[in-house]
Amino acid sequence: MNLAILGAGAWGTALAIAFSAQHRVRLWEGQADAYAHLARSRVSRFLPEAPLPDGVTVTDDLAQALAGADMALVVTPTAFLEQAVRDVAAAGAPPGLLWACKGFVRASGRLAHEVVAAQLPGARRVGVLSGPSFALEVARGLPTALVCASGDAAFAAEAAGALNAPRLRIYSSRDVVGVELGGALKNVIALAAGISDGLALGFNARAALITRGLAEMARLGVAMGGQAETFNGLAGMGDLVLTCTGELSRNRTVGLRLAQGKTLAAVLAELGHVAEGVESARAARDHARSHAVDMPITQAVCAILFEGRDPREAVRQLLTREPRSE
């Protein structure tokens, strides 16, 4: 299969490396300096540990990347998804389109599939690729499982089958909303887990945050049209556990540093990568309010991020909430 991957950050690069074993891959990078570095060194600045194999063609020409492509995979931060899909539409959309962005659109709070639908109205062979996956491990060929979701069940199964590999298993789903929300909301809970770990509250507290965090993710997911069972799968529980416990988690790292007393601005400047959970927390809180869904962990994270609440005080307020049935 001819596969165009749009976006050469850590995740796009990792997927290009992984898929190049079975497919002809063109990796597009639209930023001039990043492209120059990638073309010269064959190494992404965002994933310096993993050089590109010879089977990956690098280009800064979108039309060239899409020419003859059987499928395009947009792997940009959510903030740049709309422009990327608009450019794809202008260049002539390929037979299949997937996106691997996690999070809400900052200005509108929309999910990725809503952005795609606005740019490609009526398109059916489109879907989301998500699940528990650190880019570095995928690039190194370590076993990983993802889920491909599309409203078109046949396309979801077709795409999952085409991309599936022994060390990168792809499952299919029809629950686009649930899969996207799982990928967005788990980052918010990971911020809380990082704060908990940074305050040395212990493994018991982390387990409680993951479990109760999953419950509030599912509540909002169902209220917004997702399926409850999706949150017990790869895009829900799987991604949540990874992001809350893994040392490579950017969002958990943000929480750890906030617990050390650093400001959010300082933490994000140090990180040097996108931490989608910060903006997702605000959008999740707004969606929870509009759907009358109780999300106490998300509310506590927002209070720390945007209202200057001390992390210890936020924890105290969570622990002193009125007991209730599980």
C-alpha positions as CSV (number, residue, x, y, z in Angstrom):
1,M,0.0,0.0,0.0
2,N,1.1,3.6,-0.7
3,L,0.9,5.4,2.6
4,A,1.3,9.2,3.1
5,I,2.0,10.3,6.6
6,L,1.5,14.0,7.2
7,G,3.5,15.2,10.1
8,A,7.1,14.2,11.1
9,G,6.9,14.8,14.8
10,A,7.7,11.9,17.2
11,W,4.5,10.0,16.6
12,G,4.4,10.5,12.8
13,T,8.0,9.5,12.5
14,A,7.4,6.4,14.7
15,L,4.5,5.3,12.5
16,A,6.5,5.9,9.4
17,I,9.2,3.6,10.7
18,A,6.7,1.0,11.8
19,F,4.7,0.9,8.6
20,S,7.6,1.0,6.2
21,A,8.3,-2.7,6.9
22,Q,5.2,-3.5,4.9
23,H,4.2,-0.4,2.9
24,R,5.7,2.3,0.7
25,V,5.7,5.3,3.0
26,R,6.1,9.0,2.2
27,L,6.6,11.2,5.3
28,W,5.7,14.9,4.8
29,E,7.1,17.7,6.9
30,G,5.8,21.2,6.1
31,Q,8.1,23.3,8.3
32,A,11.1,24.3,6.3
33,D,13.7,24.0,9.1
34,A,12.4,20.7,10.4
35,Y,12.2,19.3,6.8
36,A,15.8,20.4,6.1
37,H,17.0,18.7,9.3
38,L,15.1,15.5,8.5
39,A,16.1,15.3,4.9
40,R,19.8,15.9,5.8
41,S,20.1,13.6,8.9
42,R,17.2,11.1,8.3
43,V,16.4,11.7,12.0
44,S,13.5,13.7,13.5
45,R,14.4,16.3,16.0
46,F,11.5,15.0,18.1
47,L,12.6,11.4,18.0
48,P,16.4,11.5,17.7
49,E,16.8,7.9,18.9
50,A,15.2,6.4,15.8
51,P,16.6,7.1,12.3
52,L,14.4,6.6,9.3
53,P,14.9,3.4,7.3
54,D,15.7,3.7,3.6
55,G,12.1,2.7,2.8
56,V,10.7,6.0,4.0
57,T,10.7,8.9,1.5
58,V,10.8,12.3,3.0
59,T,9.2,15.3,1.3
60,D,8.1,18.9,2.0
61,D,5.7,18.8,-1.0
62,L,2.2,17.8,0.1
63,A,1.1,17.0,-3.5
64,Q,4.0,14.7,-3.9
65,A,3.3,13.0,-0.6
66,L,-0.3,12.4,-1.6
67,A,0.3,11.4,-5.2
68,G,-0.9,7.9,-5.7
69,A,-1.5,7.4,-2.0
70,D,-4.0,4.7,-1.1
71,M,-4.3,6.2,2.4
72,A,-3.2,9.3,4.2
73,L,-2.5,9.5,7.9
74,V,-2.6,12.9,9.5
75,V,-0.3,13.0,12.5
76,T,-0.2,16.6,13.6
77,P,-1.1,18.1,16.9
78,T,-4.9,18.7,17.1
79,A,-4.4,22.4,16.7
80,F,-3.1,21.9,13.2
81,L,-5.5,19.2,12.1
82,E,-8.0,21.6,10.4
83,Q,-5.4,23.2,8.2
84,A,-3.9,19.8,7.3
85,V,-7.2,18.3,6.3
86,R,-8.0,21.4,4.3
87,D,-4.8,21.1,2.4
88,V,-5.5,17.4,1.8
89,A,-8.9,18.3,0.4
90,A,-7.4,20.9,-1.9
91,A,-4.8,18.5,-3.1
92,G,-7.4,15.8,-3.8
93,A,-8.3,13.5,-0.9
94,P,-6.9,9.9,-1.2
95,P,-9.2,6.9,-1.1
96,G,-8.7,6.6,2.7
97,L,-7.9,9.1,5.5
98,L,-7.0,8.5,9.1
99,W,-5.9,10.8,11.8
100,A,-3.8,10.1,14.9
101,C,-4.3,13.3,16.9
102,K,-5.4,13.2,20.5
103,G,-7.3,16.0,22.2
104,F,-9.9,18.7,21.6
105,V,-9.6,21.7,19.2
106,R,-8.5,24.5,21.5
107,A,-10.8,27.3,20.3
108,S,-14.0,25.3,19.8
109,G,-13.7,22.2,22.0
110,R,-14.6,20.1,19.0
111,L,-13.3,16.6,18.5
112,A,-11.2,15.7,15.5
113,H,-13.9,13.9,13.5
114,E,-16.0,17.1,13.6
115,V,-13.1,19.0,12.1
116,V,-12.6,16.4,9.4
117,A,-16.4,16.3,8.6
118,A,-16.4,20.1,8.1
119,Q,-13.5,19.9,5.6
120,L,-14.6,16.7,3.9
121,P,-18.4,16.7,4.1
122,G,-19.9,13.3,3.3
123,A,-16.6,11.4,3.3
124,R,-17.1,7.9,4.7
125,R,-13.7,6.3,4.3
126,V,-12.2,8.3,7.2
127,G,-11.3,7.3,10.8
128,V,-9.2,7.7,13.8
129,L,-6.1,5.7,14.9
130,S,-5.5,5.7,18.7
131,G,-4.5,3.6,21.7
132,P,-1.7,3.1,24.2
133,S,1.5,3.9,22.4
134,F,4.7,5.7,23.2
135,A,6.3,6.8,20.0
136,L,9.8,5.6,21.0
137,E,8.6,2.1,21.7
138,V,6.8,1.9,18.4
139,A,9.8,3.1,16.5
140,R,11.9,0.5,18.2
141,G,9.5,-2.2,17.1
142,L,8.3,-3.1,20.6
143,P,4.8,-4.8,20.7
144,T,2.0,-2.3,20.6
145,A,-1.8,-2.5,20.0
146,L,-3.9,0.3,18.6
147,V,-7.5,0.7,17.5
148,C,-8.8,2.1,14.2
149,A,-12.4,3.5,14.5
150,S,-14.6,4.7,11.7
151,G,-18.3,5.2,11.2
152,D,-17.9,3.0,8.2
153,A,-17.4,-0.4,9.7
154,A,-16.1,-1.9,6.4
155,F,-13.4,0.9,6.1
156,A,-12.4,0.4,9.8
157,A,-11.9,-3.3,9.3
158,E,-10.1,-2.7,5.9
159,A,-7.7,-0.1,7.3
160,A,-7.0,-2.1,10.5
161,G,-6.3,-5.2,8.3
162,A,-4.0,-3.3,6.0
163,L,-2.0,-1.7,8.7
164,N,-1.9,-4.6,11.1
165,A,1.6,-6.2,11.7
166,P,3.0,-8.7,14.2
167,R,4.4,-6.0,16.5
168,L,1.8,-3.4,15.8
169,R,-1.6,-5.0,16.1
170,I,-4.6,-2.9,14.9
171,Y,-8.1,-3.6,16.1
172,S,-11.2,-2.0,14.5
173,S,-14.2,-0.2,16.0
174,R,-17.2,1.9,14.9
175,D,-17.1,4.1,18.0
176,V,-15.3,7.2,16.7
177,V,-16.5,9.4,19.5
178,G,-15.5,7.0,22.3
179,V,-12.1,6.4,20.8
180,E,-11.4,10.1,20.3
181,L,-12.6,10.9,23.8
182,G,-10.5,8.2,25.3
183,G,-7.4,9.6,23.7
184,A,-8.3,13.1,24.9
185,L,-9.5,12.5,28.4
186,K,-6.8,10.1,29.5
187,N,-4.3,13.0,29.2
188,V,-6.2,14.9,31.8
189,I,-6.2,12.0,34.3
190,A,-2.5,11.6,33.6
191,L,-1.8,15.1,34.7
192,A,-3.6,14.2,38.0
193,A,-1.5,11.0,38.3
194,G,1.7,13.0,37.8
195,I,0.7,15.4,40.5
196,S,-0.1,12.5,42.8
197,D,3.2,10.9,42.2
198,G,5.0,14.2,42.5
199,L,3.5,14.7,46.0
200,A,4.6,11.1,46.9
201,L,1.1,10.0,47.6
202,G,1.8,6.4,46.8
203,F,0.7,3.6,44.5
204,N,-2.7,3.3,46.2
205,A,-3.5,6.9,45.4
206,R,-2.4,6.4,41.8
207,A,-4.6,3.3,41.4
208,A,-7.5,5.2,42.8
209,L,-7.0,8.1,40.4
210,I,-6.8,5.8,37.4
211,T,-9.9,3.9,38.4
212,R,-12.0,6.8,39.3
213,G,-10.6,8.7,36.4
214,L,-11.8,6.0,34.0
215,A,-15.2,6.2,35.5
216,E,-15.5,9.9,34.8
217,M,-14.1,9.5,31.3
218,A,-16.8,6.9,30.6
219,R,-19.6,9.1,32.1
220,L,-18.7,12.0,29.8
221,G,-18.1,9.7,26.9
222,V,-21.5,8.1,27.0
223,A,-23.1,11.5,27.5
224,M,-21.4,12.7,24.3
225,G,-22.5,9.7,22.3
226,G,-19.7,7.2,22.8
227,Q,-20.1,3.6,23.9
228,A,-19.4,2.6,27.5
229,E,-17.5,-0.5,26.5
230,T,-15.0,1.5,24.4
231,F,-13.6,2.9,27.7
232,N,-12.7,-0.6,28.9
233,G,-10.6,-1.2,25.8
234,L,-7.4,0.0,24.2
235,A,-8.4,3.6,23.6
236,G,-9.8,4.0,27.1
237,M,-8.3,1.9,29.9
238,G,-5.3,0.8,27.9
239,D,-4.2,4.4,27.0
240,L,-5.1,5.6,30.5
241,V,-2.9,3.1,32.3
242,L,0.0,3.7,30.0
243,T,-0.2,7.5,30.2
244,C,-0.6,7.6,34.0
245,T,2.2,5.2,34.7
246,G,4.8,5.4,31.9
247,E,8.0,7.3,32.3
248,L,7.7,8.6,28.7
249,S,4.3,10.2,29.4
250,R,4.5,14.0,28.7
251,N,1.3,14.7,30.5
252,R,2.4,12.8,33.6
253,T,5.7,14.7,33.5
254,V,3.7,18.0,33.5
255,G,1.9,16.8,36.6
256,L,5.1,15.8,38.3
257,R,6.7,19.2,37.8
258,L,3.6,21.1,38.9
259,A,3.7,19.1,42.1
260,Q,7.3,20.5,42.6
261,G,5.9,24.0,42.7
262,K,6.8,25.0,39.1
263,T,4.4,27.2,37.2
264,L,2.5,25.8,34.2
265,A,4.3,28.2,31.8
266,A,7.7,27.1,33.1
267,V,6.8,23.5,32.8
268,L,5.6,23.7,29.2
269,A,8.7,25.7,28.3
270,E,10.9,23.0,29.7
271,L,9.0,20.2,28.1
272,G,9.5,21.3,24.5
273,H,6.7,19.1,23.3
274,V,2.9,19.4,23.1
275,A,1.1,18.2,26.2
276,E,-2.4,17.8,25.0
277,G,-3.8,17.3,28.4
278,V,-3.5,21.0,29.4
279,E,-6.0,22.2,26.8
280,S,-8.0,19.0,27.0
281,A,-8.7,19.6,30.6
282,R,-10.4,22.9,29.9
283,A,-12.5,21.5,27.1
284,A,-13.4,18.4,29.2
285,R,-14.6,20.6,32.0
286,D,-16.7,22.7,29.6
287,H,-18.2,19.6,28.0
288,A,-18.9,18.1,31.5
289,R,-20.8,21.3,32.5
290,S,-22.9,21.4,29.4
291,H,-23.8,17.7,29.7
292,A,-24.3,17.9,33.5
293,V,-21.6,15.2,34.1
294,D,-19.7,15.1,37.4
295,M,-15.9,15.0,36.8
296,P,-14.2,15.9,40.1
297,I,-10.7,14.9,39.1
298,T,-10.9,17.0,35.9
299,Q,-12.2,19.9,37.9
300,A,-9.4,19.6,40.4
301,V,-6.8,19.5,37.5
302,C,-8.4,22.6,36.0
303,A,-8.2,24.4,39.3
304,I,-4.5,23.7,39.5
305,L,-3.8,24.6,35.9
306,F,-5.9,27.7,35.5
307,E,-6.9,29.0,38.9
308,G,-3.6,28.8,40.8
309,R,-4.9,26.2,43.4
310,D,-2.2,24.5,45.3
311,P,-1.9,20.8,44.4
312,R,-2.1,19.8,48.0
313,E,-5.3,21.7,48.6
314,A,-6.8,20.2,45.4
315,V,-6.0,16.7,46.7
316,R,-7.5,17.6,50.1
317,Q,-10.7,18.7,48.5
318,L,-10.9,15.4,46.5
319,L,-10.3,13.3,49.6
320,T,-12.9,15.1,51.7
321,R,-15.8,14.7,49.2
322,E,-18.9,13.1,50.4
323,P,-18.7,9.3,50.2
324,R,-21.0,7.6,47.7
325,S,-21.6,4.2,46.0
326,E,-19.1,3.2,43.4
